[in-house]
Amino acid sequence: MKKTIKIIVEKAAEGFTAYIPDLPGCVSFGNSLDEVKSNIKEAIQFQIEGMKEDGELIPLNLQGDFNVELKLDVAQVFNLYQSINASGFAKRIGMNKSLLIQYVNGIKKPSERQAKRILEGIVDFGKELSHIQI
């Protein structure tokens, strides 16, 4: 079974940057999320090869096959997908509108529980939209 590596993605002035907390110094850039995901996979492989050549220990979660999972914070998701209205979305998931707007604007950071609640709401919304036929 493949392991999943969490990749932290941040919006840059143009495009996106990505890094891996488990692999210091492994960073990448891309103009789109797909490109940064592809580029970070290459960067991981390159760094692992260098570590092997230097006789360094490879972290267990990076040994063998693995998948990468992009992790964005709440503010980035709403800024990236501006068609998602924060007020309407807050109502949909039963969250205080002003609290969600503070998360979106980066004024506050959601707890892990709140971030999970928001992500589940986004996933549910996406599933619902995928079933619409016009």
N, CA, C and O atoms as a printed pandas DataFrame, in Angstrom:
     atom_number atom_name residue_name chain_id  residue_number  x_coord  y_coord  z_coord
0              1         N          MET        A               1    0.843   -1.181    0.000
1              2        CA          MET        A               1    0.000    0.000    0.000
2              3         C          MET        A               1    0.891    1.249    0.000
3              4         O          MET        A               1    1.850    1.343    0.766
4              5         N          LYS        A               2    0.559    2.187   -0.859
5              6        CA          LYS        A               2    1.343    3.419   -0.958
6              7         C          LYS        A               2    1.084    4.323    0.238
7              8         O          LYS        A               2   -0.036    4.433    0.736
8              9         N          LYS        A               3    2.150    4.961    0.678
9             10        CA          LYS        A               3    2.026    5.945    1.751
10            11         C          LYS        A               3    1.645    7.288    1.128
11            12         O          LYS        A               3    1.894    7.524   -0.055
12            13         N          THR        A               4    1.047    8.155    1.923
13            14        CA          THR        A               4    0.677    9.485    1.456
14            15         C          THR        A               4    1.572   10.515    2.127
15            16         O          THR        A               4    1.711   10.539    3.350
16            17         N          ILE        A               5    2.177   11.367    1.300
17            18        CA          ILE        A               5    3.054   12.426    1.784
18            19         C          ILE        A               5    2.297   13.741    1.687
19            20         O          ILE        A               5    1.820   14.107    0.613
20            21         N          LYS        A               6    2.186   14.449    2.799
21            22        CA          LYS        A               6    1.506   15.747    2.791
22            23         C          LYS        A               6    2.463   16.827    2.310
23            24         O          LYS        A               6    3.568   16.987    2.828
24            25         N          ILE        A               7    2.007   17.555    1.313
25            26        CA          ILE        A               7    2.776   18.637    0.720
26            27         C          ILE        A               7    2.094   19.949    1.101
27            28         O          ILE        A               7    0.900   20.115    0.852
28            29         N          ILE        A               8    2.821   20.866    1.690
29            30        CA          ILE        A               8    2.273   22.172    2.041
30            31         C          ILE        A               8    2.410   23.071    0.816
31            32         O          ILE        A               8    3.506   23.261    0.288
32            33         N          VAL        A               9    1.287   23.616    0.376
33            34        CA          VAL        A               9    1.266   24.485   -0.802
34            35         C          VAL        A               9    0.870   25.884   -0.366
35            36         O          VAL        A               9   -0.066   26.068    0.412
36            37         N          GLU        A              10    1.593   26.858   -0.877
37            38        CA          GLU        A              10    1.289   28.255   -0.576
38            39         C          GLU        A              10    1.214   29.035   -1.876
39            40         O          GLU        A              10    1.980   28.788   -2.808
40            41         N          LYS        A              11    0.297   29.966   -1.929
41            42        CA          LYS        A              11    0.154   30.833   -3.097
42            43         C          LYS        A              11    1.322   31.804   -3.104
43            44         O          LYS        A              11    1.616   32.448   -2.097
44            45         N          ALA        A              12    1.983   31.902   -4.247
45            46        CA          ALA        A              12    3.077   32.861   -4.424
46            47         C          ALA        A              12    2.538   34.039   -5.230
47            48         O          ALA        A              12    1.383   34.020   -5.657
48            49         N          ALA        A              13    3.356   35.054   -5.439
49            50        CA          ALA        A              13    2.929   36.209   -6.243
50            51         C          ALA        A              13    2.414   35.728   -7.597
51            52         O          ALA        A              13    1.389   36.203   -8.086
52            53         N          GLU        A              14    3.124   34.796   -8.184
53            54        CA          GLU        A              14    2.678   34.150   -9.424
54            55         C          GLU        A              14    2.859   32.657   -9.235
55            56         O          GLU        A              14    3.986   32.190   -9.069
56            57         N          GLY        A              15    1.795   31.912   -9.258
57            58        CA          GLY        A              15    1.882   30.469   -9.111
58            59         C          GLY        A              15    1.853   30.014   -7.663
59            60         O          GLY        A              15    1.296   30.677   -6.789
60            61         N          PHE        A              16    2.473   28.857   -7.436
61            62        CA          PHE        A              16    2.426   28.216   -6.125
62            63         C          PHE        A              16    3.798   27.673   -5.749
63            64         O          PHE        A              16    4.567   27.247   -6.611
64            65         N          THR        A              17    4.093   27.694   -4.464
65            66        CA          THR        A              17    5.289   27.034   -3.954
66            67         C          THR        A              17    4.837   25.841   -3.120
67            68         O          THR        A              17    3.729   25.824   -2.585
68            69         N          ALA        A              18    5.708   24.848   -3.020
69            70        CA          ALA        A              18    5.383   23.655   -2.242
70            71         C          ALA        A              18    6.623   23.205   -1.486
71            72         O          ALA        A              18    7.750   23.341   -1.962
72            73         N          TYR        A              19    6.384   22.665   -0.294
73            74        CA          TYR        A              19    7.483   22.096    0.481
74            75         C          TYR        A              19    6.956   20.946    1.320
75            76         O          TYR        A              19    5.751   20.783    1.508
76            77         N          ILE        A              20    7.897   20.155    1.818
77            78        CA          ILE        A              20    7.560   18.965    2.588
78            79         C          ILE        A              20    8.194   19.087    3.968
79            80         O          ILE        A              20    9.419   19.105    4.081
80            81         N          PRO        A              21    7.386   19.169    5.013
81            82        CA          PRO        A              21    7.954   19.282    6.359
82            83         C          PRO        A              21    8.900   18.128    6.709
83            84         O          PRO        A              21    9.870   18.325    7.440
84            85         N          ASP        A              22    8.623   16.924    6.190
85            86        CA          ASP        A              22    9.447   15.748    6.492
86            87         C          ASP        A              22   10.758   15.702    5.716
87            88         O          ASP        A              22   11.598   14.839    5.969
88            89         N          LEU        A              23   10.938   16.622    4.776
89            90        CA          LEU        A              23   12.126   16.606    3.927
90            91         C          LEU        A              23   12.649   18.031    3.770
91            92         O          LEU        A              23   12.464   18.647    2.720
92            93         N          PRO        A              24   13.297   18.557    4.804
93            94        CA          PRO        A              24   13.775   19.945    4.758
94            95         C          PRO        A              24   14.624   20.221    3.516
95            96         O          PRO        A              24   15.470   19.416    3.128
96            97         N          GLY        A              25   14.376   21.358    2.919
97            98        CA          GLY        A              25   15.119   21.756    1.728
98            99         C          GLY        A              25   14.491   21.309    0.432
99           100         O          GLY        A              25   14.914   21.744   -0.639
100          101         N          CYS        A              26   13.490   20.451    0.500
101          102        CA          CYS        A              26   12.818   19.988   -0.713
102          103         C          CYS        A              26   11.659   20.936   -1.004
103          104         O          CYS        A              26   10.617   20.884   -0.350
104          105         N          VAL        A              27   11.856   21.792   -1.984
105          106        CA          VAL        A              27   10.853   22.789   -2.349
106          107         C          VAL        A              27   10.664   22.783   -3.855
107          108         O          VAL        A              27   11.510   22.292   -4.602
108          109         N          SER        A              28    9.542   23.334   -4.287
109          110        CA          SER        A              28    9.286   23.420   -5.719
110          111         C          SER        A              28    8.321   24.557   -5.999
111          112         O          SER        A              28    7.759   25.162   -5.086
112          113         N          PHE        A              29    8.141   24.832   -7.284
113          114        CA          PHE        A              29    7.269   25.906   -7.739
114          115         C          PHE        A              29    6.483   25.407   -8.944
115          116         O          PHE        A              29    6.940   24.531   -9.678
116          117         N          GLY        A              30    5.302   25.971   -9.138
117          118        CA          GLY        A              30    4.511   25.675  -10.326
118          119         C          GLY        A              30    3.523   26.788  -10.578
119          120         O          GLY        A              30    3.111   27.491   -9.655
120          121         N          ASN        A              31    3.144   26.945  -11.836
121          122        CA          ASN        A              31    2.165   27.982  -12.188
122          123         C          ASN        A              31    0.743   27.570  -11.846
123          124         O          ASN        A              31   -0.133   28.425  -11.714
124          125         N          SER        A              32    0.498   26.265  -11.700
125          126        CA          SER        A              32   -0.824   25.755  -11.344
126          127         C          SER        A              32   -0.646   24.686  -10.269
127          128         O          SER        A              32    0.473   24.252   -9.992
128          129         N          LEU        A              33   -1.757   24.266   -9.668
129          130        CA          LEU        A              33   -1.666   23.208   -8.661
130          131         C          LEU        A              33   -1.167   21.910   -9.283
131          132         O          LEU        A              33   -0.365   21.200   -8.677
132          133         N          ASP        A              34   -1.636   21.597  -10.491
133          134        CA          ASP        A              34   -1.170   20.380  -11.164
134          135         C          ASP        A              34    0.333   20.435  -11.419
135          136         O          ASP        A              34    1.043   19.450  -11.216
136          137         N          GLU        A              35    0.812   21.597  -11.866
137          138        CA          GLU        A              35    2.235   21.732  -12.162
138          139         C          GLU        A              35    3.082   21.644  -10.893
139          140         O          GLU        A              35    4.118   20.980  -10.888
140          141         N          VAL        A              36    2.653   22.303   -9.822
141          142        CA          VAL        A              36    3.440   22.250   -8.586
142          143         C          VAL        A              36    3.439   20.828   -8.026
143          144         O          VAL        A              36    4.435   20.393   -7.447
144          145         N          LYS        A              37    2.337   20.101   -8.191
145          146        CA          LYS        A              37    2.274   18.708   -7.723
146          147         C          LYS        A              37    3.263   17.843   -8.504
147          148         O          LYS        A              37    3.993   17.044   -7.917
148          149         N          SER        A              38    3.285   18.004   -9.811
149          150        CA          SER        A              38    4.226   17.259  -10.649
150          151         C          SER        A              38    5.670   17.622  -10.304
151          152         O          SER        A              38    6.528   16.748  -10.175
152          153         N          ASN        A              39    5.923   18.918  -10.159
153          154        CA          ASN        A              39    7.282   19.383   -9.865
154          155         C          ASN        A              39    7.781   18.919   -8.501
155          156         O          ASN        A              39    8.957   18.589   -8.348
156          157         N          ILE        A              40    6.888   18.892   -7.507
157          158        CA          ILE        A              40    7.336   18.483   -6.173
158          159         C          ILE        A              40    7.635   16.986   -6.150
159          160         O          ILE        A              40    8.522   16.542   -5.421
160          161         N          LYS        A              41    6.896   16.205   -6.947
161          162        CA          LYS        A              41    7.201   14.770   -7.045
162          163         C          LYS        A              41    8.617   14.574   -7.586
163          164         O          LYS        A              41    9.380   13.754   -7.076
164          165         N          GLU        A              42    8.957   15.337   -8.623
165          166        CA          GLU        A              42   10.308   15.262   -9.188
166          167         C          GLU        A              42   11.349   15.713   -8.160
167          168         O          GLU        A              42   12.411   15.103   -8.040
168          169         N          ALA        A              43   11.045   16.769   -7.428
169          170        CA          ALA        A              43   11.981   17.282   -6.423
170          171         C          ALA        A              43   12.220   16.249   -5.324
171          172         O          ALA        A              43   13.343   16.098   -4.844
172          173         N          ILE        A              44   11.166   15.541   -4.929
173          174        CA          ILE        A              44   11.304   14.495   -3.904
174          175         C          ILE        A              44   12.251   13.409   -4.403
175          176         O          ILE        A              44   13.184   13.012   -3.705
176          177         N          GLN        A              45   11.996   12.934   -5.627
177          178        CA          GLN        A              45   12.845   11.872   -6.190
178          179         C          GLN        A              45   14.302   12.329   -6.277
179          180         O          GLN        A              45   15.218   11.581   -5.936
180          181         N          PHE        A              46   14.501   13.557   -6.733
181          182        CA          PHE        A              46   15.848   14.110   -6.859
182          183         C          PHE        A              46   16.539   14.177   -5.499
183          184         O          PHE        A              46   17.711   13.821   -5.367
184          185         N          GLN        A              47   15.800   14.637   -4.492
185          186        CA          GLN        A              47   16.388   14.758   -3.153
186          187         C          GLN        A              47   16.699   13.383   -2.568
187          188         O          GLN        A              47   17.739   13.198   -1.935
188          189         N          ILE        A              48   15.798   12.416   -2.776
189          190        CA          ILE        A              48   16.036   11.063   -2.263
190          191         C          ILE        A              48   17.283   10.460   -2.920
191          192         O          ILE        A              48   18.103    9.838   -2.244
192          193         N          GLU        A              49   17.423   10.645   -4.228
193          194        CA          GLU        A              49   18.617   10.142   -4.926
194          195         C          GLU        A              49   19.887   10.752   -4.331
195          196         O          GLU        A              49   20.871   10.050   -4.099
196          197         N          GLY        A              50   19.855   12.060   -4.088
197          198        CA          GLY        A              50   21.008   12.732   -3.491
198          199         C          GLY        A              50   21.313   12.222   -2.097
199          200         O          GLY        A              50   22.477   12.061   -1.729
200          201         N          MET        A              51   20.262   11.965   -1.315
201          202        CA          MET        A              51   20.456   11.452    0.042
202          203         C          MET        A              51   21.087   10.061    0.003
203          204         O          MET        A              51   21.964    9.745    0.807
204          205         N          LYS        A              52   20.630    9.233   -0.941
205          206        CA          LYS        A              52   21.200    7.884   -1.072
206          207         C          LYS        A              52   22.678    7.967   -1.438
207          208         O          LYS        A              52   23.508    7.261   -0.865
208          209         N          GLU        A              53   22.998    8.835   -2.395
209          210        CA          GLU        A              53   24.391    9.000   -2.824
210          211         C          GLU        A              53   25.279    9.473   -1.673
211          212         O          GLU        A              53   26.448    9.098   -1.582
212          213         N          ASP        A              54   24.710   10.299   -0.801
213          214        CA          ASP        A              54   25.473   10.838    0.331
214          215         C          ASP        A              54   25.443    9.923    1.558
215          216         O          ASP        A              54   26.040   10.241    2.587
216          217         N          GLY        A              55   24.745    8.787    1.447
217          218        CA          GLY        A              55   24.663    7.850    2.562
218          219         C          GLY        A              55   23.764    8.310    3.692
219          220         O          GLY        A              55   23.883    7.821    4.815
220          221         N          GLU        A              56   22.867    9.244    3.411
221          222        CA          GLU        A              56   21.945    9.746    4.439
222          223         C          GLU        A              56   20.757    8.799    4.585
223          224         O          GLU        A              56   20.404    8.075    3.654
224          225         N          LEU        A              57   20.152    8.819    5.760
225          226        CA          LEU        A              57   18.963    8.011    5.998
226          227         C          LEU        A              57   17.756    8.650    5.327
227          228         O          LEU        A              57   17.541    9.857    5.433
228          229         N          ILE        A              58   16.980    7.837    4.643
229          230        CA          ILE        A              58   15.751    8.293    3.996
230          231         C          ILE        A              58   14.621    8.122    5.011
231          232         O          ILE        A              58   14.478    7.039    5.579
232          233         N          PRO        A              59   13.809    9.167    5.256
233          234        CA          PRO        A              59   12.680    9.009    6.179
234          235         C          PRO        A              59   11.796    7.830    5.755
235          236         O          PRO        A              59   11.565    7.618    4.565
236          237         N          LEU        A              60   11.307    7.073    6.730
237          238        CA          LEU        A              60   10.502    5.884    6.439
238          239         C          LEU        A              60    9.327    6.168    5.516
239          240         O          LEU        A              60    9.025    5.374    4.625
240          241         N          ASN        A              61    8.662    7.308    5.729
241          242        CA          ASN        A              61    7.480    7.599    4.917
242          243         C          ASN        A              61    7.831    7.942    3.472
243          244         O          ASN        A              61    6.936    8.066    2.636
244          245         N          LEU        A              62    9.121    8.098    3.165
245          246        CA          LEU        A              62    9.540    8.394    1.796
246          247         C          LEU        A              62   10.233    7.201    1.139
247          248         O          LEU        A              62   10.746    7.310    0.026
248          249         N          GLN        A              63   10.244    6.068    1.832
249          250        CA          GLN        A              63   10.830    4.860    1.257
250          251         C          GLN        A              63    9.755    4.098    0.500
251          252         O          GLN        A              63    8.643    3.926    1.000
252          253         N          GLY        A              64   10.080    3.643   -0.695
253          254        CA          GLY        A              64    9.112    2.898   -1.496
254          255         C          GLY        A              64    8.162    3.831   -2.225
255          256         O          GLY        A              64    8.447    5.012   -2.424
256          257         N          ASP        A              65    7.020    3.269   -2.621
257          258        CA          ASP        A              65    6.025    4.044   -3.368
258          259         C          ASP        A              65    5.229    4.945   -2.434
259          260         O          ASP        A              65    4.957    4.594   -1.286
260          261         N          PHE        A              66    4.864    6.105   -2.947
261          262        CA          PHE        A              66    4.046    7.021   -2.157
262          263         C          PHE        A              66    3.230    7.919   -3.082
263          264         O          PHE        A              66    3.582    8.139   -4.241
264          265         N          ASN        A              67    2.148    8.419   -2.542
265          266        CA          ASN        A              67    1.319    9.421   -3.211
266          267         C          ASN        A              67    1.574   10.753   -2.527
267          268         O          ASN        A              67    1.976   10.799   -1.364
268          269         N          VAL        A              68    1.335   11.842   -3.262
269          270        CA          VAL        A              68    1.439   13.154   -2.637
270          271         C          VAL        A              68    0.048   13.755   -2.503
271          272         O          VAL        A              68   -0.798   13.604   -3.384
272          273         N          GLU        A              69   -0.169   14.432   -1.398
273          274        CA          GLU        A              69   -1.443   15.088   -1.117
274          275         C          GLU        A              69   -1.152   16.554   -0.844
275          276         O          GLU        A              69   -0.396   16.890    0.067
276          277         N          LEU        A              70   -1.760   17.423   -1.643
277          278        CA          LEU        A              70   -1.542   18.855   -1.468
278          279         C          LEU        A              70   -2.373   19.361   -0.304
279          280         O          LEU        A              70   -3.553   19.034   -0.186
280          281         N          LYS        A              71   -1.763   20.152    0.546
281          282        CA          LYS        A              71   -2.457   20.716    1.703
282          283         C          LYS        A              71   -2.415   22.236    1.604
283          284         O          LYS        A              71   -1.348   22.848    1.639
284          285         N          LEU        A              72   -3.598   22.831    1.480
285          286        CA          LEU        A              72   -3.733   24.285    1.445
286          287         C          LEU        A              72   -4.486   24.704    2.690
287          288         O          LEU        A              72   -5.268   23.923    3.232
288          289         N          ASP        A              73   -4.264   25.931    3.154
289          290        CA          ASP        A              73   -5.047   26.381    4.295
290          291         C          ASP        A              73   -6.378   26.956    3.802
291          292         O          ASP        A              73   -6.573   27.180    2.607
292          293         N          VAL        A              74   -7.275   27.185    4.743
293          294        CA          VAL        A              74   -8.634   27.627    4.411
294          295         C          VAL        A              74   -8.625   28.905    3.582
295          296         O          VAL        A              74   -9.358   29.009    2.598
296          297         N          ALA        A              75   -7.811   29.871    3.966
297          298        CA          ALA        A              75   -7.762   31.142    3.232
298          299         C          ALA        A              75   -7.353   30.912    1.784
299          300         O          ALA        A              75   -7.921   31.520    0.877
300          301         N          GLN        A              76   -6.376   30.044    1.559
301          302        CA          GLN        A              76   -5.922   29.781    0.197
302          303         C          GLN        A              76   -7.008   29.133   -0.649
303          304         O          GLN        A              76   -7.163   29.468   -1.824
304          305         N          VAL        A              77   -7.756   28.215   -0.065
305          306        CA          VAL        A              77   -8.830   27.553   -0.816
306          307         C          VAL        A              77   -9.850   28.577   -1.284
307          308         O          VAL        A              77  -10.243   28.578   -2.450
308          309         N          PHE        A              78  -10.277   29.443   -0.383
309          310        CA          PHE        A              78  -11.298   30.420   -0.757
310          311         C          PHE        A              78  -10.748   31.496   -1.687
311          312         O          PHE        A              78  -11.491   32.032   -2.510
312          313         N          ASN        A              79   -9.470   31.820   -1.574
313          314        CA          ASN        A              79   -8.880   32.786   -2.502
314          315         C          ASN        A              79   -8.647   32.166   -3.872
315          316         O          ASN        A              79   -8.778   32.843   -4.892
316          317         N          LEU        A              80   -8.308   30.899   -3.899
317          318        CA          LEU        A              80   -8.085   30.198   -5.157
318          319         C          LEU        A              80   -9.401   29.975   -5.895
319          320         O          LEU        A              80   -9.481   30.146   -7.112
320          321         N          TYR        A              81  -10.412   29.597   -5.155
321          322        CA          TYR        A              81  -11.730   29.333   -5.740
322          323         C          TYR        A              81  -12.694   30.424   -5.283
323          324         O          TYR        A              81  -13.573   30.189   -4.453
324          325         N          GLN        A              82  -12.513   31.610   -5.834
325          326        CA          GLN        A              82  -13.293   32.761   -5.393
326          327         C          GLN        A              82  -14.776   32.646   -5.732
327          328         O          GLN        A              82  -15.587   33.432   -5.244
328          329         N          SER        A              83  -15.130   31.676   -6.560
329          330        CA          SER        A              83  -16.544   31.479   -6.859
330          331         C          SER        A              83  -17.281   30.845   -5.677
331          332         O          SER        A              83  -18.511   30.801   -5.674
332          333         N          ILE        A              84  -16.544   30.353   -4.674
333          334        CA          ILE        A              84  -17.181   29.848   -3.456
334          335         C          ILE        A              84  -17.415   31.044   -2.542
335          336         O          ILE        A              84  -16.467   31.658   -2.053
336          337         N          ASN        A              85  -18.655   31.361   -2.323
337          338        CA          ASN        A              85  -19.030   32.491   -1.484
338          339         C          ASN        A              85  -18.933   32.076   -0.018
339          340         O          ASN        A              85  -19.614   31.148    0.418
340          341         N          ALA        A              86  -18.091   32.761    0.732
341          342        CA          ALA        A              86  -17.852   32.394    2.129
342          343         C          ALA        A              86  -19.121   32.483    2.970
343          344         O          ALA        A              86  -19.365   31.619    3.813
344          345         N          SER        A              87  -19.928   33.511    2.752
345          346        CA          SER        A              87  -21.155   33.667    3.549
346          347         C          SER        A              87  -22.123   32.524    3.285
347          348         O          SER        A              87  -22.656   31.921    4.217
348          349         N          GLY        A              88  -22.345   32.234    2.012
349          350        CA          GLY        A              88  -23.253   31.144    1.651
350          351         C          GLY        A              88  -22.721   29.795    2.105
351          352         O          GLY        A              88  -23.484   28.938    2.553
352          353         N          PHE        A              89  -21.423   29.610    1.991
353          354        CA          PHE        A              89  -20.817   28.347    2.391
354          355         C          PHE        A              89  -20.919   28.156    3.900
355          356         O          PHE        A              89  -21.189   27.052    4.371
356          357         N          ALA        A              90  -20.701   29.234    4.663
357          358        CA          ALA        A              90  -20.815   29.156    6.123
358          359         C          ALA        A              90  -22.212   28.691    6.513
359          360         O          ALA        A              90  -22.374   27.853    7.400
360          361         N          LYS        A              91  -23.209   29.239    5.846
361          362        CA          LYS        A              91  -24.595   28.844    6.127
362          363         C          LYS        A              91  -24.792   27.367    5.800
363          364         O          LYS        A              91  -25.442   26.637    6.549
364          365         N          ARG        A              92  -24.230   26.940    4.687
365          366        CA          ARG        A              92  -24.371   25.554    4.239
366          367         C          ARG        A              92  -23.824   24.565    5.270
367          368         O          ARG        A              92  -24.423   23.515    5.503
368          369         N          ILE        A              93  -22.680   24.902    5.892
369          370        CA          ILE        A              93  -22.066   23.964    6.841
370          371         C          ILE        A              93  -22.413   24.286    8.296
371          372         O          ILE        A              93  -21.913   23.637    9.214
372          373         N          GLY        A              94  -23.267   25.286    8.501
373          374        CA          GLY        A              94  -23.700   25.624    9.854
374          375         C          GLY        A              94  -22.629   26.295   10.692
375          376         O          GLY        A              94  -22.545   26.081   11.901
376          377         N          MET        A              95  -21.809   27.111   10.037
377          378        CA          MET        A              95  -20.734   27.813   10.740
378          379         C          MET        A              95  -21.063   29.300   10.789
379          380         O          MET        A              95  -21.722   29.829    9.893
380          381         N          ASN        A              96  -20.607   29.957   11.824
381          382        CA          ASN        A              96  -20.788   31.391   11.936
382          383         C          ASN        A              96  -20.106   32.079   10.751
383          384         O          ASN        A              96  -18.921   31.866   10.495
384          385         N          LYS        A              97  -20.871   32.906   10.032
385          386        CA          LYS        A              97  -20.377   33.567    8.824
386          387         C          LYS        A              97  -19.150   34.429    9.101
387          388         O          LYS        A              97  -18.170   34.375    8.358
388          389         N          SER        A              98  -19.201   35.221   10.165
389          390        CA          SER        A              98  -18.077   36.124   10.434
390          391         C          SER        A              98  -16.816   35.346   10.816
391          392         O          SER        A              98  -15.705   35.791   10.528
392          393         N          LEU        A              99  -16.981   34.190   11.460
393          394        CA          LEU        A              99  -15.829   33.366   11.812
394          395         C          LEU        A              99  -15.170   32.806   10.549
395          396         O          LEU        A              99  -13.947   32.846   10.416
396          397         N          LEU        A             100  -15.976   32.289    9.627
397          398        CA          LEU        A             100  -15.420   31.757    8.381
398          399         C          LEU        A             100  -14.730   32.863    7.588
399          400         O          LEU        A             100  -13.671   32.634    7.004
400          401         N          ILE        A             101  -15.306   34.038    7.560
401          402        CA          ILE        A             101  -14.690   35.162    6.840
402          403         C          ILE        A             101  -13.347   35.527    7.474
403          404         O          ILE        A             101  -12.409   35.897    6.768
404          405         N          GLN        A             102  -13.251   35.426    8.799
405          406        CA          GLN        A             102  -11.962   35.676    9.458
406          407         C          GLN        A             102  -10.925   34.624    9.044
407          408         O          GLN        A             102   -9.749   34.944    8.871
408          409         N          TYR        A             103  -11.365   33.375    8.888
409          410        CA          TYR        A             103  -10.459   32.329    8.405
410          411         C          TYR        A             103  -10.016   32.638    6.976
411          412         O          TYR        A             103   -8.834   32.543    6.648
412          413         N          VAL        A             104  -10.970   33.005    6.138
413          414        CA          VAL        A             104  -10.691   33.290    4.725
414          415         C          VAL        A             104   -9.720   34.453    4.579
415          416         O          VAL        A             104   -8.839   34.424    3.720
416          417         N          ASN        A             105   -9.874   35.468    5.407
417          418        CA          ASN        A             105   -9.015   36.651    5.330
418          419         C          ASN        A             105   -7.700   36.486    6.090
419          420         O          ASN        A             105   -6.878   37.402    6.112
420          421         N          GLY        A             106   -7.498   35.331    6.709
421          422        CA          GLY        A             106   -6.250   35.072    7.421
422          423         C          GLY        A             106   -6.146   35.770    8.763
423          424         O          GLY        A             106   -5.068   35.819    9.356
424          425         N          ILE        A             107   -7.261   36.314    9.252
425          426        CA          ILE        A             107   -7.262   36.993   10.550
426          427         C          ILE        A             107   -7.125   35.969   11.675
427          428         O          ILE        A             107   -6.425   36.194   12.662
428          429         N          LYS        A             108   -7.809   34.843   11.501
429          430        CA          LYS        A             108   -7.732   33.739   12.457
430          431         C          LYS        A             108   -7.389   32.467   11.695
431          432         O          LYS        A             108   -7.643   32.357   10.496
432          433         N          LYS        A             109   -6.812   31.515   12.405
433          434        CA          LYS        A             109   -6.527   30.191   11.848
434          435         C          LYS        A             109   -7.520   29.210   12.453
435          436         O          LYS        A             109   -7.714   29.200   13.669
436          437         N          PRO        A             110   -8.150   28.385   11.626
437          438        CA          PRO        A             110   -9.090   27.411   12.188
438          439         C          PRO        A             110   -8.354   26.304   12.937
439          440         O          PRO        A             110   -7.227   25.943   12.599
440          441         N          SER        A             111   -9.017   25.781   13.956
441          442        CA          SER        A             111   -8.461   24.617   14.648
442          443         C          SER        A             111   -8.488   23.447   13.667
443          444         O          SER        A             111   -9.108   23.533   12.607
444          445         N          GLU        A             112   -7.827   22.377   14.018
445          446        CA          GLU        A             112   -7.818   21.202   13.147
446          447         C          GLU        A             112   -9.244   20.689   12.938
447          448         O          GLU        A             112   -9.604   20.266   11.839
448          449         N          ARG        A             113  -10.047   20.729   13.995
449          450        CA          ARG        A             113  -11.435   20.265   13.910
450          451         C          ARG        A             113  -12.244   21.140   12.953
451          452         O          ARG        A             113  -13.004   20.631   12.129
452          453         N          GLN        A             114  -12.075   22.461   13.066
453          454        CA          GLN        A             114  -12.797   23.386   12.193
454          455         C          GLN        A             114  -12.328   23.237   10.745
455          456         O          GLN        A             114  -13.145   23.261    9.825
456          457         N          ALA        A             115  -11.020   23.085   10.540
457          458        CA          ALA        A             115  -10.493   22.913    9.183
458          459         C          ALA        A             115  -11.066   21.645    8.556
459          460         O          ALA        A             115  -11.409   21.634    7.374
460          461         N          LYS        A             116  -11.168   20.582    9.346
461          462        CA          LYS        A             116  -11.740   19.327    8.847
462          463         C          LYS        A             116  -13.208   19.526    8.483
463          464         O          LYS        A             116  -13.673   19.018    7.462
464          465         N          ARG        A             117  -13.924   20.253    9.304
465          466        CA          ARG        A             117  -15.344   20.538    9.048
466          467         C          ARG        A             117  -15.509   21.299    7.731
467          468         O          ARG        A             117  -16.404   20.997    6.942
468          469         N          ILE        A             118  -14.644   22.283    7.501
469          470        CA          ILE        A             118  -14.695   23.075    6.272
470          471         C          ILE        A             118  -14.359   22.199    5.073
471          472         O          ILE        A             118  -15.043   22.253    4.051
472          473         N          LEU        A             119  -13.306   21.391    5.194
473          474        CA          LEU        A             119  -12.916   20.508    4.098
474          475         C          LEU        A             119  -14.025   19.523    3.760
475          476         O          LEU        A             119  -14.323   19.302    2.587
476          477         N          GLU        A             120  -14.633   18.936    4.773
477          478        CA          GLU        A             120  -15.735   18.006    4.528
478          479         C          GLU        A             120  -16.885   18.706    3.817
479          480         O          GLU        A             120  -17.526   18.122    2.944
480          481         N          GLY        A             121  -17.147   19.955    4.187
481          482        CA          GLY        A             121  -18.191   20.726    3.515
482          483         C          GLY        A             121  -17.860   20.980    2.059
483          484         O          GLY        A             121  -18.740   20.913    1.201
484          485         N          ILE        A             122  -16.595   21.272    1.771
485          486        CA          ILE        A             122  -16.169   21.500    0.389
486          487         C          ILE        A             122  -16.295   20.216   -0.419
487          488         O          ILE        A             122  -16.780   20.234   -1.550
488          489         N          VAL        A             123  -15.859   19.100    0.162
489          490        CA          VAL        A             123  -15.945   17.812   -0.532
490          491         C          VAL        A             123  -17.407   17.455   -0.803
491          492         O          VAL        A             123  -17.746   17.035   -1.909
492          493         N          ASP        A             124  -18.271   17.620    0.196
493          494        CA          ASP        A             124  -19.697   17.330    0.008
494          495         C          ASP        A             124  -20.301   18.213   -1.076
495          496         O          ASP        A             124  -21.088   17.746   -1.899
496          497         N          PHE        A             125  -19.931   19.482   -1.070
497          498        CA          PHE        A             125  -20.429   20.424   -2.075
498          499         C          PHE        A             125  -19.962   19.999   -3.467
499          500         O          PHE        A             125  -20.740   20.021   -4.421
500          501         N          GLY        A             126  -18.698   19.614   -3.578
501          502        CA          GLY        A             126  -18.158   19.146   -4.858
502          503         C          GLY        A             126  -18.882   17.909   -5.357
503          504         O          GLY        A             126  -19.194   17.809   -6.543
504          505         N          LYS        A             127  -19.151   16.964   -4.461
505          506        CA          LYS        A             127  -19.886   15.746   -4.843
506          507         C          LYS        A             127  -21.276   16.102   -5.342
507          508         O          LYS        A             127  -21.748   15.568   -6.346
508          509         N          GLU        A             128  -21.924   17.011   -4.625
509          510        CA          GLU        A             128  -23.269   17.434   -5.026
510          511         C          GLU        A             128  -23.236   18.065   -6.414
511          512         O          GLU        A             128  -24.077   17.758   -7.258
512          513         N          LEU        A             129  -22.271   18.942   -6.650
513          514        CA          LEU        A             129  -22.158   19.597   -7.956
514          515         C          LEU        A             129  -21.858   18.595   -9.066
515          516         O          LEU        A             129  -22.322   18.762  -10.194
516          517         N          SER        A             130  -21.089   17.558   -8.755
517          518        CA          SER        A             130  -20.718   16.588   -9.789
518          519         C          SER        A             130  -21.903   15.750  -10.254
519          520         O          SER        A             130  -21.824   15.100  -11.297
520          521         N          HIS        A             131  -22.985   15.753   -9.510
521          522        CA          HIS        A             131  -24.166   14.983   -9.893
522          523         C          HIS        A             131  -25.182   15.796  -10.691
523          524         O          HIS        A             131  -26.204   15.264  -11.125
524          525         N          ILE        A             132  -24.906   17.071  -10.883
525          526        CA          ILE        A             132  -25.827   17.933  -11.629
526          527         C          ILE        A             132  -25.649   17.697  -13.116
527          528         O          ILE        A             132  -24.529   17.616  -13.619
528          529         N          GLN        A             133  -26.764   17.590  -13.806
529          530        CA          GLN        A             133  -26.734   17.484  -15.265
530          531         C          GLN        A             133  -27.538   18.628  -15.842
531          532         O          GLN        A             133  -28.610   18.969  -15.343
532          533         N          ILE        A             134  -27.008   19.213  -16.897
533          534        CA          ILE        A             134  -27.697   20.340  -17.539
534          535         C          ILE        A             134  -28.008   19.961  -18.964
535          536         O          ILE        A             134  -28.588   20.757  -19.702
